């Protein structure tokens, strides 16, 4: 994709930091653009699986925490969540003039090199400490054991935010959270969608609705599975995760689970489905933008980042409550509308990579000039 990077970036001795590098999801796609803009910048991270990330990331020098050397460090590292703060602080950051952390967990807590300015592109303050039930369930016994640890993580996260000179949030939703938890302001620069990869097809061929998601509790895929099992319209679910077996067991025959699929296969699914279904509350949500770039309207829960990337009645049908009845009502309302694929596509184009780079360039310049 053709993107112009600021000339000034070539003269900046930059260092990048990311929580962990074990796959290519939305956060890693943002980091990938920074890697292209700062091709010589090392990347500090807790743990890295080189074979699981893109060639763009693999070309960079990776400076990992001691977790990388543990026999099970790369496969079961999430079990060591209580030790993440100590592990990120153990990394000896290479000398740099500018540290850019992309973080939803502990990368913002990396101790910056002496004299470096630190800009954090913040996906959210530490989710694991904020949203207990999303990750650990509602078991009271587990809560008594885990909650004190999460409280310590949250205290550390707030203290570590002082190491950041300038915050950039991925949405107004996250900006508000940064203000509330860190008492800091933040710029807002939306993540990019690859509008050259995700394009409308010649003709919509499918007769199904689509979910593309990690299958974990807070995504609320269970709500969609129950609603479509009642409604009867075909639903295709792409993704893997801890909820896969339970969701499949609860689904009726009109719900199909495809597991993992390549970017190319997902693009074709976006192009051919009737609606993308987005039933959870997200800090931003790149999947609805990918679908819109393909000209596909979205059924979305009216909370979080979706309110900033979707236009009700033009690119999306919202539902206000996370109930089966509310989602079924949205399905039927959306089916009765006439949708303009060109208008839907145009909305996604507002989030093209050049807008992301230009927005970050302004924040980086402000951080270096302060």
C-alpha positions as CSV (number, residue, x, y, z in Angstrom):
1,X,0.0,0.0,0.0
2,X,1.3,3.4,-0.9
3,X,1.9,5.5,2.2
4,X,4.1,8.6,2.6
5,X,6.1,8.8,5.9
6,X,7.4,12.1,7.2
7,X,10.9,12.9,6.1
8,X,11.8,13.8,9.7
9,X,11.3,10.2,10.9
10,X,14.5,9.2,9.0
11,X,16.6,11.3,11.4
12,X,14.9,10.0,14.6
13,X,16.7,7.3,16.6
14,X,13.6,5.4,17.6
15,X,12.8,2.4,19.8
16,X,9.6,0.5,19.7
17,X,7.9,-1.5,22.4
18,X,5.0,-4.0,22.2
19,X,3.4,-6.2,24.9
20,X,4.2,-9.5,23.1
21,X,4.6,-10.8,19.6
22,X,2.8,-14.1,19.2
23,X,0.5,-13.4,16.3
24,X,-0.8,-10.7,13.9
25,X,-4.0,-9.1,15.2
26,X,-5.0,-5.4,15.3
27,X,-2.3,-4.2,17.6
28,X,0.5,-5.9,15.6
29,X,-0.9,-4.4,12.4
30,X,-0.5,-0.9,13.9
31,X,3.1,-1.8,15.0
32,X,3.8,-3.0,11.5
33,X,3.2,0.5,10.1
34,X,5.6,1.9,12.7
35,X,8.1,-0.7,11.7
36,X,7.8,0.5,8.1
37,X,8.2,4.1,9.2
38,X,11.2,3.4,11.5
39,X,12.9,0.5,9.7
40,X,16.0,0.4,12.0
41,X,14.2,0.6,15.3
42,X,14.6,-2.3,17.7
43,X,11.5,-3.8,19.3
44,X,11.3,-4.5,23.0
45,X,8.7,-7.1,24.1
46,X,8.0,-9.7,26.7
47,X,8.2,-12.7,24.4
48,X,8.4,-13.2,20.6
49,X,7.4,-16.1,18.3
50,X,9.1,-15.0,15.1
51,X,7.3,-17.5,13.0
52,X,4.0,-16.1,14.1
53,X,4.5,-12.5,13.0
54,X,4.9,-10.8,9.6
55,X,8.2,-10.5,7.7
56,X,8.1,-6.8,8.4
57,X,8.3,-7.4,12.1
58,X,10.9,-10.2,11.7
59,X,13.3,-7.8,10.0
60,X,13.7,-5.9,13.2
61,X,16.0,-6.6,16.1
62,X,13.9,-8.1,18.9
63,X,14.9,-7.4,22.5
64,X,12.9,-9.8,24.7
65,X,12.4,-10.2,28.4
66,X,13.8,-13.2,30.4
67,X,10.5,-14.9,29.7
68,X,11.8,-15.7,26.2
69,X,14.4,-18.1,27.7
70,X,12.0,-20.1,29.8
71,X,11.1,-23.6,28.2
72,X,7.4,-22.8,28.3
73,X,7.7,-19.0,28.0
74,X,6.4,-18.7,24.5
75,X,3.5,-21.1,24.8
76,X,2.1,-20.4,28.2
77,X,3.4,-17.0,29.0
78,X,-0.1,-15.6,30.0
79,X,0.1,-17.8,33.1
80,X,2.8,-15.5,34.4
81,X,0.7,-12.3,34.2
82,X,1.5,-11.3,37.8
83,X,5.2,-11.1,36.8
84,X,4.7,-9.1,33.7
85,X,5.6,-5.7,35.3
86,X,8.8,-7.1,36.7
87,X,9.7,-8.7,33.4
88,X,9.1,-5.6,31.3
89,X,11.2,-3.6,33.8
90,X,14.1,-6.1,33.5
91,X,14.5,-5.3,29.8
92,X,17.5,-3.2,29.1
93,X,16.2,-0.8,26.5
94,X,18.7,0.2,23.7
95,X,19.6,3.8,23.6
96,X,17.2,6.0,21.6
97,X,15.8,9.5,21.3
98,X,12.2,8.4,21.1
99,X,10.4,5.4,22.6
100,X,7.1,4.5,21.0
101,X,5.1,1.9,22.9
102,X,2.0,0.2,21.5
103,X,0.3,-1.2,24.6
104,X,-2.8,-2.8,26.1
105,X,-0.9,-4.4,29.0
106,X,2.7,-3.6,30.2
107,X,4.7,-2.2,27.2
108,X,4.1,1.3,28.4
109,X,5.9,0.4,31.6
110,X,9.3,-0.3,29.9
111,X,11.9,1.9,31.5
112,X,12.9,4.4,28.8
113,X,16.5,4.9,27.8
114,X,18.1,7.9,29.5
115,X,17.0,11.1,27.9
116,X,14.4,9.5,25.6
117,X,10.9,10.9,25.1
118,X,8.2,8.3,25.4
119,X,5.0,8.3,23.3
120,X,2.5,5.6,24.1
121,X,0.0,4.5,21.5
122,X,-2.5,3.1,24.0
123,X,-5.0,0.4,23.0
124,X,-6.4,0.7,26.5
125,X,-5.1,0.9,30.1
126,X,-4.4,-2.7,31.2
127,X,-7.5,-4.7,30.4
128,X,-6.7,-7.7,32.5
129,X,-6.7,-5.6,35.7
130,X,-9.8,-3.6,34.7
131,X,-12.2,-6.2,33.5
132,X,-12.0,-9.2,35.8
133,X,-15.0,-11.1,34.7
134,X,-14.2,-10.8,31.0
135,X,-11.0,-12.8,31.4
136,X,-11.5,-14.8,34.6
137,X,-15.2,-15.6,34.8
138,X,-17.5,-15.2,37.8
139,X,-16.4,-18.0,40.1
140,X,-16.4,-16.5,43.6
141,X,-13.5,-18.7,44.8
142,X,-11.3,-17.7,41.9
143,X,-12.2,-14.1,42.4
144,X,-10.9,-14.2,46.0
145,X,-7.6,-15.6,44.9
146,X,-7.1,-13.5,41.7
147,X,-8.6,-10.1,42.7
148,X,-5.7,-9.0,45.0
149,X,-3.2,-9.7,42.3
150,X,-5.2,-7.7,39.8
151,X,-5.5,-4.8,42.2
152,X,-1.6,-4.8,42.4
153,X,-1.4,-4.8,38.7
154,X,-3.7,-1.9,38.4
155,X,-1.7,0.1,40.9
156,X,1.5,-0.7,39.0
157,X,-0.2,0.3,35.7
158,X,-1.2,3.7,37.1
159,X,2.3,4.3,38.4
160,X,3.9,3.2,35.1
161,X,1.8,5.7,33.2
162,X,4.0,8.4,34.6
163,X,6.8,7.0,32.4
164,X,4.9,8.2,29.4
165,X,5.4,11.8,28.1
166,X,2.5,11.7,25.7
167,X,-0.5,9.4,25.3
168,X,-2.3,8.7,22.0
169,X,-5.5,6.8,22.3
170,X,-7.1,4.6,19.6
171,X,-10.5,6.1,20.2
172,X,-12.4,8.7,22.2
173,X,-13.7,5.7,24.3
174,X,-10.1,4.9,25.3
175,X,-9.2,8.5,25.7
176,X,-12.0,8.9,28.3
177,X,-10.6,5.8,30.1
178,X,-7.1,7.2,30.2
179,X,-8.4,10.5,31.7
180,X,-10.4,8.5,34.3
181,X,-7.7,6.1,35.3
182,X,-4.4,8.0,34.7
183,X,-5.7,11.6,35.1
184,X,-3.9,12.3,31.7
185,X,-5.1,13.7,28.5
186,X,-4.5,11.9,25.2
187,X,-4.5,12.6,21.5
188,X,-6.8,10.3,19.4
189,X,-5.5,8.6,16.3
190,X,-7.6,5.8,14.9
191,X,-6.0,2.5,13.9
192,X,-5.8,1.9,10.1
193,X,-7.8,-0.4,7.9
194,X,-6.1,-1.9,4.8
195,X,-8.5,-0.5,2.3
196,X,-6.5,-1.9,-0.6
197,X,-6.8,-5.5,0.7
198,X,-10.4,-5.2,1.8
199,X,-12.5,-4.1,-1.3
200,X,-16.0,-4.9,-2.5
201,X,-16.5,-7.9,-4.7
202,X,-18.2,-7.9,-8.1
203,X,-21.4,-9.3,-6.7
204,X,-22.6,-10.5,-3.3
205,X,-23.0,-14.3,-3.6
206,X,-23.6,-15.5,0.0
207,X,-26.8,-16.0,2.0
208,X,-25.4,-15.9,5.5
209,X,-24.3,-13.4,8.2
210,X,-20.8,-13.4,9.5
211,X,-18.7,-13.2,12.7
212,X,-14.9,-12.8,12.6
213,X,-13.6,-12.8,16.2
214,X,-11.5,-14.4,18.8
215,X,-13.8,-16.8,20.6
216,X,-13.4,-15.5,24.2
217,X,-16.1,-14.5,26.7
218,X,-16.0,-10.7,26.5
219,X,-16.6,-10.8,22.7
220,X,-20.1,-12.0,23.5
221,X,-20.2,-14.5,20.6
222,X,-22.5,-16.6,22.8
223,X,-25.2,-13.9,22.4
224,X,-25.0,-14.0,18.6
225,X,-25.1,-17.9,18.6
226,X,-28.2,-18.0,20.8
227,X,-29.9,-15.3,18.8
228,X,-29.3,-16.9,15.4
229,X,-30.1,-20.3,16.7
230,X,-33.5,-18.9,17.6
231,X,-33.9,-16.8,14.5
232,X,-32.9,-19.5,12.0
233,X,-30.9,-17.4,9.5
234,X,-27.5,-18.9,8.6
235,X,-24.6,-17.6,10.6
236,X,-20.9,-18.3,9.9
237,X,-18.3,-17.9,12.7
238,X,-14.6,-17.5,11.9
239,X,-12.1,-17.7,14.8
240,X,-10.7,-19.8,17.5
241,X,-10.4,-19.4,21.3
242,X,-11.3,-20.8,24.7
243,X,-15.1,-20.7,23.9
244,X,-14.9,-22.7,20.6
245,X,-16.2,-26.0,21.9
246,X,-18.9,-24.6,24.2
247,X,-20.2,-22.3,21.5
248,X,-20.3,-25.1,18.9
249,X,-22.1,-27.4,21.4
250,X,-24.8,-24.7,22.1
251,X,-25.4,-23.8,18.4
252,X,-28.2,-25.0,16.2
253,X,-27.6,-26.4,12.7
254,X,-27.8,-23.0,11.0
255,X,-24.6,-21.8,12.8
256,X,-21.4,-22.9,11.1
257,X,-17.9,-22.7,12.7
258,X,-15.0,-22.4,10.3
259,X,-12.1,-22.0,12.9
260,X,-9.1,-20.1,11.7
261,X,-9.1,-18.7,8.1
262,X,-6.5,-16.8,6.1
263,X,-6.8,-13.1,5.3
264,X,-7.7,-13.9,1.8
265,X,-10.5,-16.3,2.8
266,X,-11.9,-13.7,5.3
267,X,-11.9,-11.0,2.6
268,X,-14.1,-13.3,0.4
269,X,-16.4,-13.9,3.4
270,X,-16.7,-10.2,4.0
271,X,-17.6,-9.6,0.4
272,X,-20.2,-12.3,0.2
273,X,-22.0,-12.2,3.6
274,X,-25.2,-10.2,4.2
275,X,-24.2,-8.6,7.5
276,X,-21.2,-8.6,9.8
277,X,-22.3,-9.2,13.4
278,X,-20.4,-7.4,16.2
279,X,-22.1,-8.3,19.5
280,X,-19.4,-7.2,22.0
281,X,-18.2,-3.9,23.4
282,X,-14.7,-3.1,22.0
283,X,-12.3,-0.2,22.6
284,X,-12.1,0.3,18.8
285,X,-12.9,-2.7,16.6
286,X,-11.0,-3.2,13.3
287,X,-13.2,-6.0,12.0
288,X,-16.3,-3.8,11.4
289,X,-14.0,-1.5,9.3
290,X,-12.7,-4.4,7.3
291,X,-16.2,-5.4,6.5
292,X,-17.3,-1.9,5.6
293,X,-14.3,-1.6,3.3
294,X,-15.8,-4.5,1.5
295,X,-19.2,-2.7,1.3
296,X,-20.8,-4.9,4.0
297,X,-23.1,-3.4,6.6
298,X,-22.7,-4.2,10.3
299,X,-25.0,-5.3,13.1
300,X,-23.4,-3.9,16.3
301,X,-23.9,-3.4,20.0
302,X,-24.2,0.4,20.5
303,X,-21.3,0.8,22.9
304,X,-17.5,1.5,22.7
305,X,-15.5,2.1,19.6
306,X,-18.3,1.0,17.3
307,X,-20.1,4.4,17.9
308,X,-17.0,6.1,16.4
309,X,-16.6,3.9,13.3
310,X,-20.2,3.1,12.3
311,X,-23.0,5.3,11.0
312,X,-26.5,4.2,12.1
313,X,-28.8,3.6,9.2
314,X,-26.0,4.1,6.6
315,X,-23.4,1.6,7.5
316,X,-24.8,-0.2,10.5
317,X,-27.9,-1.3,12.5
318,X,-27.2,-0.8,16.2
319,X,-28.9,-2.7,19.1
320,X,-28.9,-1.1,22.6
321,X,-29.1,-4.1,24.9
322,X,-27.0,-7.3,24.8
323,X,-30.0,-9.6,24.7
324,X,-31.2,-12.1,22.1
325,X,-34.4,-10.2,21.5
326,X,-32.5,-6.9,20.8
327,X,-30.2,-8.6,18.4
328,X,-33.0,-10.4,16.6
329,X,-34.9,-7.1,16.2
330,X,-31.7,-5.5,14.7
331,X,-31.4,-8.4,12.3
332,X,-34.9,-7.9,11.0
333,X,-34.6,-4.1,10.8
334,X,-31.4,-4.4,8.8
335,X,-32.9,-7.0,6.5
336,X,-35.7,-4.6,5.7
337,X,-33.3,-1.7,4.7
338,X,-31.7,-1.0,1.4
339,X,-27.9,-0.6,1.8
340,X,-25.6,1.5,-0.3
341,X,-22.3,-0.4,-0.7
342,X,-20.5,2.7,-2.0
343,X,-21.5,4.8,1.0
344,X,-20.4,2.0,3.3
345,X,-17.0,1.7,1.6
346,X,-16.6,5.5,1.8
347,X,-17.0,5.4,5.5
348,X,-14.1,2.9,5.9
349,X,-11.9,5.0,3.7
350,X,-11.8,7.6,6.5
351,X,-9.6,5.2,8.4
352,X,-7.0,4.6,5.7
353,X,-3.3,4.1,6.7
354,X,-2.3,7.5,5.6
355,X,-4.6,9.1,8.1
356,X,-3.1,6.9,10.8
357,X,0.5,7.9,9.8
358,X,-0.4,11.6,9.5
359,X,-2.1,11.6,12.9
360,X,0.8,9.9,14.6
361,X,3.3,12.2,13.0
362,X,1.6,15.2,14.6
363,X,1.7,13.5,18.0
364,X,5.3,12.4,17.6
365,X,6.4,15.9,16.7
366,X,4.5,17.3,19.7
367,X,6.2,14.7,22.0
368,X,9.7,15.5,20.7
369,X,9.2,19.2,20.9
370,X,7.8,19.4,24.4
